């Protein structure tokens, strides 16, 4: 029985500066939202407080999502020689 071996070559470009910039922007936004939320709580402005809390939760979720994607990519790239095609196909799309 003949062996059926296929070889694929891919180039991977990682733009870490863009990702770092986005993460820094999100962290700055989180800090600003926290301060505004605390001010609204001290002033007793509960509608503003609730709105800021939702925005803060959304920003924190974006940060967590970015971190999870980065961890998945790092794990696959660290084991690239043993990664399956399925793992490579399911890498998160970070082109946003």
KAZIZI-V935771 format. One record per backbone hydrogen bond with DSSP energy under -0.5 kcal/mol. CO is the residue of the C=O (numbers start at 1). NH is the residue of the N-H. E is the energy in kcal/mol with one decimal. If there is no record, write none. Layout:
((CO NH E) (CO NH E))
This chain:
((3 5 -0.8) (11 13 -0.5) (12 14 -0.5) (13 15 -0.6) (14 16 -1.1) (15 19 -1.4) (16 20 -2.8) (17 21 -2.4) (18 22 -2.3) (19 23 -2.5) (20 24 -2.7) (21 25 -2.4) (22 26 -2.4) (23 27 -2.5) (24 28 -2.3) (25 29 -2.4) (26 30 -2.5) (27 31 -2.1) (28 32 -2.3) (29 33 -2.7) (30 34 -2.4) (31 35 -2.0) (32 36 -2.4) (33 37 -2.6) (34 38 -2.5) (35 39 -2.2) (36 40 -2.3) (37 41 -2.1) (38 42 -2.3) (39 43 -2.0) (40 44 -0.8) (40 45 -2.3) (41 44 -0.6) (44 46 -1.5) (45 49 -2.3) (46 50 -2.7) (47 51 -2.0) (48 52 -2.8) (49 53 -2.3) (50 54 -2.0) (51 55 -2.0) (52 56 -2.6) (53 57 -2.6) (54 58 -2.3) (55 59 -2.3) (56 60 -2.5) (57 61 -2.2) (58 62 -2.0) (59 63 -2.0) (60 64 -2.5) (61 65 -2.4) (62 66 -2.3) (63 67 -2.4) (64 68 -2.6) (65 69 -2.5) (66 70 -2.4) (67 71 -2.2) (68 72 -2.3) (69 73 -2.5) (70 74 -2.6) (71 75 -2.4) (72 76 -2.3) (73 77 -2.9) (74 78 -2.1) (75 79 -1.0) (76 79 -0.6) (77 80 -1.1) (79 82 -1.4) (79 83 -1.3) (84 88 -2.0) (85 89 -2.3) (86 90 -1.4) (88 91 -1.1) (92 94 -0.8))
